[in-house]
Amino acid sequence: MFTENAEKNCITYDYEIKNCSGSQEVFCKVNESVGYEKTTKLTFFTEGKSNVSIKCNDTEYGAGKEGDTAIKSCNEGQEGNKTAKCQQTGQWKLLEDSCVIIIISHLFVASQVSDLEIYKTVQCMKRNTNNVSFFFSLFVGLFPNNITSLHLQDVLNTVDLIIGDNVKHSWEFLNGKNNNASSQLLGSLETLTSGLGDIFSIETHSIILNRTTFNNSFNNNLNSDLSIEIPNTNIFNVFITTVTFPTLYYVMPTRNSTFDISVINNNNTNGNGAVEINNVINAVVVLVKINATIPNVTLSYRKLNSSLSQNPQCVFWNFTLFNDLGAWDDKGCTFVSDENDKVTCHCNHLTSFSILMSTDIPLQFVKVLDVITYIGVGISLASLVICLMIEGCVWKAITRNSTALMRHVSIINTALSLLIADICFIIGAAISKNPIGPCTTATFFMHFFYLALFFWMLVSALLLFYRTVMIFSHMPKSTMLAIGFSIGYGCPLIIAVITVAVTASGNGYIRENETCWLNWNTTKTLLAFVIPALTIVVINILIVIVVLFRIMRTGVGDTSQRDEKHTLVVIIRCVAILTPLFGLTWSLGVGTMLSPTTLGIHIAFAFFNSLQGFFILVFGTLFDSKVSLRP
């Protein structure tokens, strides 16, 4: 029996592992006087013995080998369990989630008894909202057809809990299966609105219901997110009901009538059981119900994500598609305009509406961008190889003083860092759909070497500052080299290691099911690259301004040798040109993640990304007369 003190119901048993050579299984069975039985299966194994190794390991399901199945209890206030399987990718994949909030389970039982019991249990749920997490399958079909206005507010409050902000992942899991729970929920709500009477308005956190009379026409701004217009119809004295759902965009699946249903049937989902679809519901979902045939309705939605602009689709929920699984359909609905973050649609029928928009650029442009990117990276790689070859050929002749030495050490390591980072980029693109381990490795080295690119530019700027501002100071070559390599590689290594250590254990290091690169959508790991890189850009620009100001006032310095003056001029030109280029390039790179459907940003990023290696060759090596004049 359940009591408030859970420790009274716990049984502790010390088990001695006598053999550590391989896997062991222990079966525990709990028998209560009422005949209740619970069997738990525990598997022990020793990593490193008998070719056994831990593949998956997280705080939710623990450690396991590839192919192992883990079953965990539901959170407090729920009953049931979750079942997950260890994948080759190193992640636990959710197979089954039977967790149902205890109070909803009681509500289902009560629904089999009487309407009064429903009312009492709903009241109980309202007093226990902190325990609500989710499961709807037991709740579908609960509503009686003749529900009274006395209970309507409580029923909508109950639905409010089921579609609340804290249930998103559970709906993702359900929609990733061959499951129509969300469609049944919407269908139940449509049935509910059909049996209402009188004029009233009810608003909860996630639902806005309005019922009023319809006379010939209807024009109403339901809220700041939606307006509906029905022109002259010659229909009078009927009721029109509108139900707006601001949060239903993550309850309903985003599949449309062209969706490949085999993706669900073959269980091609991500680790959380959700199907990857490049569409999102980008507006509120609205249900419009009237006991008459309406051939003309105009809906204007405010976009939830204003950065999305690709392929807007005006759709309604078609319950019959895919053998009653349900999907969004555009039959009878046409797109009118997309202006000022508002999408206008026209439909010739009434039901549940919303808009779908693409979260990625169209496939034909993706292929073009891939060509531009790989050609650009190829040009960059070739330029960097030529740069390193030239530097190697003239090394002894151009490094006769400490300033020239550090300037060329910086440019060589800048080129080398970008060269290795671009190679890792190509490798990452090739293995992006492969297991998470290789992708994590490629991402780590890309992160490290792209950061090193910026930190070596910082070394060049600091050298410039040191030789023009601190002209009376002298530092040995060995000290300058030690400081240079500590900044150029030490700082990036520290940042990269800390980043992977903090985020990798929770699978938040890399982007899921996309290119191998730092995560942005969930953990914002990309900031571990953006913040240091853009900080260096600002510092370098400030250093260039300070140095130019000093040179205009006093010159480079009378004590400087002629070769050193030439070297400082080359460094100024190199830092002043390359720093803004690198900053612009990676600002565009961040832009492609913040606005993934903007084609112009993708093209600009691909273009400037290809120029990085070429500009290092030109402004770092070829424009140095001391290099180009060598035989």
ZABAVEX-656655 format. One line per 8 residues: number of its first residue (from 1); their letters; for each residue x, y, z of C-alpha. Coordinates in pm, whole numbers, padded with zeros to 5 digits, always signed. Last residue first. Example, Ala and Ser with C-alpha at 12.3 -4.5 7.8 and 13.67 -1.06 7.14 Angstrom:
! ZABAVEX-656655
2> sa> +01367 -00106 +00714 | +01230 -00450 +00780
! end
This chain:
! ZABAVEX-656655
631> prlsvksd> +06411 +03406 -05558 | +06252 +03606 -05269 | +06060 +03914 -05378 | +05720 +03768 -05286 | +05821 +03695 -04926 | +05981 +04025 -04827 | +05712 +04197 -05032 | +05443 +04059 -04798
623> fltgfvli> +05130 +04074 -05011 | +05173 +03704 -05100 | +05190 +03574 -04742 | +04928 +03692 -04490 | +04725 +03912 -04720 | +04700 +03674 -05018 | +04736 +03330 -04859 | +04528 +03420 -04553
615> ffgqlsnf> +04272 +03573 -04791 | +04243 +03248 -04989 | +04203 +03040 -04674 | +03920 +03257 -04545 | +03755 +03318 -04883 | +03566 +02986 -04893 | +03388 +03072 -04569 | +03295 +03408 -04718
607> fafaihig> +03101 +03244 -05002 | +02936 +02963 -04799 | +02831 +03215 -04534 | +02686 +03453 -04794 | +02492 +03170 -04963 | +02350 +03047 -04631 | +02256 +03401 -04524 | +02077 +03461 -04855
599> lttpslmt> +01877 +03139 -04828 | +01705 +03234 -04505 | +01547 +02909 -04382 | +01793 +02836 -04102 | +01756 +03175 -03930 | +01932 +03134 -03595 | +02149 +02851 -03724 | +02244 +03017 -04054
591> gvglswtl> +02297 +03342 -03861 | +02562 +03178 -03644 | +02757 +03103 -03961 | +02695 +03458 -04083 | +02860 +03585 -03764 | +03128 +03328 -03838 | +03214 +03479 -04174 | +03184 +03839 -04057
583> gflptlia> +03424 +03783 -03769 | +03673 +03597 -03989 | +03661 +03875 -04249 | +03675 +04149 -03983 | +03992 +03987 -03838 | +04152 +03912 -04175 | +04168 +04268 -04306 | +04292 +04475 -04010
575> vcriivvl> +04503 +04188 -03876 | +04686 +04136 -04208 | +04730 +04506 -04284 | +04858 +04581 -03935 | +05085 +04275 -03945 | +05231 +04381 -04282 | +05302 +04731 -04149 | +05467 +04579 -03841
567> thkedrqs> +05690 +04359 -04058 | +05805 +04655 -04268 | +05895 +04853 -03958 | +06079 +04547 -03823 | +06283 +04516 -04142 | +06381 +04886 -04124 | +06494 +04854 -03765 | +06293 +05019 -03493
559> tdgvgtrm> +06460 +05278 -03275 | +06297 +05566 -03452 | +05951 +05448 -03366 | +05648 +05338 -03566 | +05534 +05694 -03620 | +05449 +05939 -03343 | +05094 +06066 -03389 | +04967 +05875 -03692
551> irflvviv> +05147 +05564 -03566 | +04977 +05596 -03227 | +04631 +05626 -03375 | +04696 +05335 -03607 | +04807 +05121 -03311 | +04504 +05209 -03098 | +04262 +05141 -03385 | +04433 +04809 -03469
543> ilinivvi> +04420 +04706 -03102 | +04050 +04790 -03081 | +03982 +04580 -03392 | +04179 +04291 -03244 | +03990 +04307 -02913 | +03650 +04313 -03088 | +03737 +04016 -03310 | +03880 +03832 -03009
535> tlapivfa> +03550 +03875 -02824 | +03367 +03751 -03136 | +03567 +03428 -03132 | +03552 +03371 -02755 | +03171 +03425 -02743 | +03085 +03233 -03061 | +03276 +02915 -02986 | +03151 +02827 -02638
527> lltkttnw> +02824 +02994 -02746 | +02773 +02696 -02977 | +02686 +02492 -02668 | +02344 +02661 -02667 | +02206 +02357 -02479 | +01883 +02283 -02670 | +01879 +02449 -03012 | +02247 +02534 -03044
519> nlwctene> +02456 +02218 -03038 | +02813 +02233 -03166 | +02882 +02081 -03505 | +02855 +01752 -03691 | +02577 +01821 -03940 | +02224 +01725 -03840 | +02053 +01436 -03662 | +02102 +01599 -03320
511> riygngsa> +02345 +01891 -03298 | +02649 +01821 -03082 | +02733 +01862 -02714 | +02395 +01816 -02548 | +02403 +01438 -02513 | +02381 +01479 -02133 | +02732 +01347 -02072 | +02869 +01554 -02361
503> tvavtiva> +02774 +01896 -02219 | +03014 +01988 -01936 | +03312 +01777 -02040 | +03278 +01871 -02407 | +03280 +02242 -02325 | +03559 +02219 -02068 | +03781 +02037 -02319 | +03712 +02287 -02599
495> iilpcgyg> +03770 +02593 -02379 | +04096 +02457 -02234 | +04222 +02350 -02577 | +04136 +02687 -02729 | +04335 +02866 -02455 | +04640 +02641 -02487 | +04666 +02646 -02866 | +04726 +03007 -02970
487> isfgialm> +04757 +03157 -02620 | +05011 +02908 -02487 | +05175 +02887 -02830 | +05229 +03264 -02843 | +05340 +03295 -02480 | +05603 +03024 -02528 | +05714 +03175 -02860 | +05752 +03521 -02706
479> tskpmhsf> +05947 +03378 -02413 | +06180 +03188 -02645 | +06235 +03495 -02859 | +06345 +03702 -02559 | +06131 +04005 -02463 | +06233 +04370 -02483 | +06029 +04669 -02368 | +06107 +05018 -02487
471> imvtryfl> +05860 +05003 -02776 | +05560 +04905 -02563 | +05307 +05069 -02798 | +05431 +04963 -03140 | +05602 +04626 -03080 | +05365 +04506 -02805 | +05047 +04611 -02981 | +05152 +04439 -03304
463> llasvlmw> +05250 +04125 -03113 | +04913 +04136 -02936 | +04738 +04157 -03274 | +04935 +03864 -03414 | +04862 +03658 -03099 | +04492 +03746 -03134 | +04502 +03611 -03490 | +04649 +03297 -03336
455> fflalyff> +04352 +03291 -03097 | +04104 +03319 -03382 | +04241 +03023 -03582 | +04287 +02829 -03257 | +03911 +02860 -03200 | +03850 +02703 -03541 | +04106 +02437 -03443 | +03943 +02341 -03112
447> hmfftatt> +03581 +02350 -03225 | +03660 +02153 -03539 | +03858 +01904 -03329 | +03570 +01856 -03085 | +03311 +01835 -03364 | +03504 +01558 -03539 | +03526 +01360 -03214 | +03156 +01408 -03140
439> cpgipnks> +03068 +01292 -03491 | +03286 +00983 -03449 | +03104 +00897 -03121 | +02747 +00984 -03226 | +02714 +00700 -03470 | +02681 +00791 -03839 | +02447 +01044 -04000 | +02702 +01328 -03978
431> iaagiifc> +02985 +01102 -04101 | +03060 +01270 -04437 | +02988 +01623 -04316 | +03214 +01566 -04017 | +03500 +01449 -04241 | +03466 +01760 -04457 | +03457 +01983 -04149 | +03754 +01799 -03998
423> idaillsl> +03952 +01884 -04313 | +03838 +02246 -04281 | +03952 +02256 -03916 | +04291 +02108 -04011 | +04350 +02375 -04277 | +04214 +02655 -04055 | +04455 +02563 -03777 | +04749 +02529 -04020
415> atniisvh> +04679 +02869 -04176 | +04663 +03041 -03837 | +04966 +02842 -03727 | +05167 +02960 -04026 | +05045 +03321 -03986 | +05138 +03329 -03618 | +05482 +03175 -03665 | +05533 +03424 -03950
407> rmlatsnr> +05461 +03727 -03730 | +05653 +03575 -03437 | +05969 +03536 -03647 | +05932 +03876 -03812 | +05912 +04042 -03469 | +06201 +03836 -03331 | +06441 +03926 -03613 | +06588 +03721 -03900
399> tiakwvcg> +06270 +03531 -03980 | +06233 +03608 -04353 | +06533 +03428 -04505 | +06508 +03114 -04294 | +06140 +03057 -04368 | +06139 +03122 -04743 | +06049 +02770 -04863 | +05839 +02676 -04559
391> eimlcivl> +05630 +02991 -04584 | +05566 +02922 -04952 | +05456 +02564 -04879 | +05234 +02674 -04593 | +05056 +02933 -04811 | +05015 +02686 -05099 | +04852 +02437 -04861 | +04626 +02713 -04726
383> salsigvg> +04517 +02823 -05073 | +04437 +02464 -05175 | +04230 +02412 -04859 | +04037 +02738 -04910 | +03965 +02658 -05274 | +03839 +02312 -05171 | +03630 +02469 -04892 | +03470 +02695 -05151
375> iytivdlv> +03403 +02412 -05394 | +03254 +02208 -05107 | +03037 +02495 -04987 | +02918 +02606 -05330 | +02823 +02247 -05425 | +02645 +02193 -05092 | +02467 +02524 -05136 | +02334 +02412 -05476
367> kvfqlpid> +02212 +02083 -05326 | +02042 +02265 -05039 | +01880 +02502 -05288 | +01699 +02214 -05461 | +01598 +02071 -05122 | +01420 +02387 -05009 | +01569 +02568 -04708 | +01499 +02422 -04367
359> tsmlisfs> +01244 +02471 -04092 | +00957 +02465 -04341 | +00628 +02621 -04247 | +00290 +02470 -04157 | -00015 +02685 -04088 | -00319 +02623 -03867 | -00680 +02512 -03893 | -00935 +02290 -03717
351> tlhnchct> -01266 +02267 -03908 | -01458 +02497 -04141 | -01478 +02489 -04522 | -01379 +02688 -04831 | -01044 +02813 -04701 | -00839 +03133 -04748 | -00511 +03194 -04570 | -00321 +03502 -04449
343> vkdnedsv> +00022 +03475 -04287 | +00136 +03758 -04061 | +00499 +03838 -03976 | +00476 +04172 -04157 | +00358 +04007 -04479 | +00300 +03646 -04584 | +00012 +03634 -04831 | -00279 +03435 -04974
335> ftcgkddw> -00210 +03063 -04921 | -00496 +02839 -05028 | -00721 +02598 -04838 | -00974 +02357 -04990 | -00736 +02066 -04969 | -00430 +02169 -04764 | -00408 +01866 -04535 | -00246 +01817 -04194
327> agldnflt> -00236 +01456 -04080 | -00453 +01188 -03918 | -00392 +00830 -03806 | -00735 +00744 -03947 | -00592 +00504 -04204 | -00321 +00742 -04321 | -00555 +01041 -04361 | -00902 +01025 -04202
319> fnwfvcqp> -00869 +01293 -03930 | -00771 +01572 -04171 | -00639 +01863 -03965 | -00651 +02184 -04167 | -00373 +02351 -04365 | -00240 +02675 -04510 | +00118 +02594 -04611 | +00407 +02842 -04588
311> nqslssnl> +00707 +02724 -04796 | +00997 +02916 -04645 | +00955 +03224 -04424 | +01068 +03121 -04078 | +01243 +03397 -03877 | +00908 +03518 -03739 | +00865 +03209 -03525 | +00514 +03206 -03379
303> krysltvn> +00378 +03363 -03697 | +00073 +03584 -03650 | -00219 +03421 -03826 | -00484 +03567 -04058 | -00778 +03342 -04145 | -01024 +03399 -04429 | -01342 +03192 -04459 | -01562 +03115 -04762
295> pitanikv> -01785 +02816 -04832 | -01959 +02796 -04491 | -02205 +02509 -04455 | -02406 +02539 -04135 | -02401 +02426 -03772 | -02084 +02623 -03694 | -01745 +02517 -03558 | -01406 +02686 -03589
287> lvvvaniv> -01109 +02518 -03419 | -00788 +02723 -03413 | -00431 +02603 -03386 | -00188 +02884 -03309 | +00083 +02952 -03562 | +00409 +02810 -03695 | +00331 +02438 -03692 | +00672 +02308 -03791
279> nnievagn> +00805 +02128 -04096 | +01139 +01957 -04158 | +01019 +01633 -04001 | +01231 +01419 -03766 | +01010 +01164 -03592 | +01022 +01167 -03212 | +01108 +00859 -03007 | +01339 +01046 -02774
271> gntnnnni> +01652 +00902 -02933 | +01545 +01003 -03282 | +01288 +00816 -03487 | +01287 +00574 -03778 | +01040 +00326 -03626 | +00979 +00145 -03956 | +00605 +00220 -03934 | +00676 +00580 -03840
263> vsidftsn> +00907 +00652 -04133 | +00683 +00428 -04347 | +00419 +00704 -04325 | +00606 +00913 -04582 | +00434 +01251 -04541 | +00267 +01401 -04848 | -00064 +01465 -04665 | +00113 +01656 -04387
255> rtpmvyyl> +00314 +01554 -04082 | +00365 +01819 -03815 | +00230 +01618 -03520 | -00019 +01792 -03288 | +00083 +01851 -02927 | +00368 +02091 -03001 | +00156 +02335 -03198 | -00129 +02286 -02948
247> tpftvtti> +00020 +02555 -02723 | -00179 +02865 -02831 | -00504 +02666 -02875 | -00793 +02882 -02997 | -01151 +02747 -02979 | -01411 +02920 -03193 | -01783 +02842 -03171 | -02047 +02986 -03404
239> fvnfintn> -02415 +02960 -03310 | -02693 +03012 -03561 | -02938 +03299 -03599 | -02876 +03388 -03964 | -02716 +03247 -04280 | -02726 +03470 -04589 | -02348 +03408 -04622 | -02192 +03754 -04629
231> pieislds> -01818 +03739 -04549 | -01645 +03516 -04290 | -01336 +03681 -04138 | -01116 +03529 -03869 | -00827 +03694 -03680 | -00539 +03530 -03498 | -00232 +03593 -03284 | -00330 +03920 -03111
223> nlnnnfsn> -00654 +03760 -02996 | -00982 +03638 -03146 | -00986 +03933 -03384 | -01338 +03891 -03518 | -01527 +03933 -03842 | -01839 +03720 -03893 | -02113 +03746 -04152 | -02485 +03666 -04210
215> nfttrnli> -02576 +03650 -03842 | -02368 +03417 -03625 | -02436 +03402 -03253 | -02158 +03355 -02998 | -01936 +03092 -02846 | -01577 +03176 -02754 | -01322 +02931 -02618 | -00959 +03031 -02544
207> ishteisf> -00737 +02739 -02440 | -00379 +02712 -02309 | -00384 +02911 -01983 | -00762 +02898 -01955 | -01030 +03119 -02113 | -01402 +03060 -02130 | -01659 +03268 -02320 | -02035 +03222 -02326
199> idglgstl> -02345 +03219 -02545 | -02595 +02937 -02502 | -02556 +02573 -02602 | -02274 +02326 -02649 | -02302 +01983 -02808 | -02085 +02042 -03115 | -01804 +02196 -02911 | -01737 +01865 -02733
191> telsgllq> -01722 +01671 -03057 | -01451 +01908 -03185 | -01268 +01866 -02852 | -01289 +01489 -02881 | -01151 +01509 -03235 | -00858 +01721 -03118 | -00776 +01466 -02848 | -00828 +01177 -03087
183> ssannnkg> -00581 +01334 -03330 | -00329 +01378 -03048 | -00374 +01012 -02946 | -00334 +00890 -03305 | -00038 +00657 -03250 | +00189 +00481 -03495 | +00477 +00613 -03289 | +00670 +00938 -03324
175> nlfewshk> +00357 +01131 -03234 | +00350 +00960 -02895 | +00715 +01043 -02824 | +00677 +01404 -02930 | +00364 +01425 -02713 | +00565 +01310 -02411 | +00842 +01556 -02490 | +00601 +01852 -02494
167> vndgiild> +00426 +01772 -02166 | +00559 +02051 -01943 | +00410 +02342 -02138 | +00052 +02228 -02089 | -00155 +02021 -02333 | -00282 +01768 -02075 | -00309 +02029 -01801 | -00524 +02256 -02016
159> vtnlvdql> -00739 +01954 -02102 | -00824 +01935 -01732 | -00895 +02307 -01714 | -01117 +02263 -02020 | -01311 +01991 -01837 | -01343 +02210 -01530 | -01480 +02504 -01729 | -01722 +02273 -01910
151> hlstinnp> -01862 +02110 -01595 | -02135 +02360 -01508 | -02189 +02429 -01879 | -02325 +02078 -01911 | -02171 +01790 -02107 | -02421 +01614 -02331 | -02176 +01425 -02550 | -01982 +01289 -02254
143> flgvflsf> -01607 +01357 -02252 | -01379 +01064 -02171 | -01311 +00948 -02525 | -00937 +00993 -02487 | -00825 +01002 -02121 | -00649 +00667 -02103 | -00438 +00758 -02407 | -00352 +01098 -02266
135> ffsvnntn> -00039 +01067 -02064 | +00123 +01354 -01882 | +00321 +01550 -01628 | +00072 +01667 -01367 | +00204 +01658 -01010 | +00210 +02037 -00964 | -00149 +02059 -01092 | -00283 +01871 -00790
127> rkmcqvtk> -00574 +02086 -00673 | -00713 +02113 -01025 | -00687 +01736 -01055 | -00913 +01691 -00751 | -01178 +01914 -00909 | -01153 +01700 -01220 | -01208 +01394 -01000 | -01526 +01536 -00846
119> yieldsvq> -01668 +01641 -01184 | -01593 +01306 -01340 | -01758 +01133 -01044 | -02072 +01339 -01101 | -02079 +01236 -01468 | -02102 +00875 -01357 | -01922 +00541 -01330 | -01700 +00469 -01632
111> savflhsi> -01572 +00825 -01623 | -01452 +00764 -01267 | -01211 +00499 -01385 | -01072 +00741 -01641 | -01046 +01012 -01378 | -00855 +00778 -01147 | -00603 +00724 -01424 | -00591 +01099 -01473
103> iiivcsde> -00510 +01136 -01101 | -00231 +00884 -01121 | -00059 +01062 -01408 | +00012 +00812 -01677 | +00353 +00674 -01766 | +00331 +00407 -02035 | +00630 +00534 -02231 | +00768 +00274 -02470
95> llkwqgtq> +01073 +00248 -02691 | +01282 +00544 -02574 | +01626 +00526 -02731 | +01922 +00530 -02491 | +02215 +00692 -02668 | +02562 +00563 -02756 | +02500 +00577 -03132 | +02490 +00196 -03146
87> qckatkng> +02167 +00216 -02947 | +02084 +00118 -02587 | +01711 +00043 -02560 | +01455 +00233 -02351 | +01143 +00138 -02157 | +00952 +00387 -01944 | +00719 +00289 -01661 | +00365 +00298 -01526
79> eqgencsk> +00222 +00522 -01254 | +00264 +00892 -01209 | +00270 +01135 -00915 | +00645 +01109 -00871 | +00821 +01033 -01198 | +00781 +00705 -01380 | +00977 +00393 -01301 | +01264 +00284 -01518
71> iatdgekg> +01310 -00003 -01763 | +01641 -00052 -01941 | +01698 -00272 -02246 | +02049 -00369 -02356 | +02125 -00378 -02729 | +02459 -00200 -02697 | +02578 -00238 -02341 | +02433 -00040 -02051
63> agyetdnc> +02489 +00230 -01792 | +02216 +00434 -01620 | +01867 +00499 -01756 | +01808 +00858 -01643 | +02155 +00975 -01535 | +02324 +00873 -01856 | +02544 +00594 -01988 | +02524 +00408 -02315
55> kisvnskg> +02797 +00194 -02472 | +02958 +00036 -02167 | +03197 -00237 -02276 | +03199 -00617 -02260 | +03470 -00789 -02464 | +03485 -01070 -02206 | +03605 -00827 -01940 | +03664 -00458 -02014
47> etfftlkt> +03350 -00341 -01837 | +03217 -00585 -01581 | +02857 -00691 -01609 | +02558 -00706 -01378 | +02201 -00732 -01507 | +01903 -00669 -01281 | +01554 -00802 -01355 | +01269 -00684 -01137
39> tkeygvse> +00952 -00886 -01083 | +00651 -00736 -00909 | +00374 -00953 -00766 | +00052 -00851 -00594 | -00131 -01142 -00424 | -00305 -00945 -00152 | -00048 -01059 +00104 | +00227 -00897 -00098
31> nvkcfveq> +00492 -01074 -00300 | +00800 -00896 -00430 | +01011 -01082 -00685 | +01378 -01010 -00749 | +01564 -01173 -01037 | +01942 -01134 -01056 | +02137 -01167 -01380 | +02511 -01195 -01426
23> sgscnkie> +02730 -01093 -01718 | +03095 -01191 -01731 | +03418 -01259 -01541 | +03324 -01077 -01220 | +03206 -01385 -01026 | +03095 -01367 -00664 | +02887 -01051 -00676 | +02746 -01025 -00323
15> ydyticnk> +02391 -00896 -00298 | +02282 -00679 -00007 | +01905 -00650 +00005 | +01714 -00336 +00098 | +01334 -00335 +00093 | +01154 -00002 +00055 | +00790 +00051 +00154 | +00859 +00230 +00481
7> eanetfm> +01098 +00460 +00293 | +00806 +00598 +00089 | +00663 +00787 +00385 | +00334 +00929 +00252 | +00197 +00577 +00224 | +00117 +00355 -00075 | +00000 +00000 +00000
! end
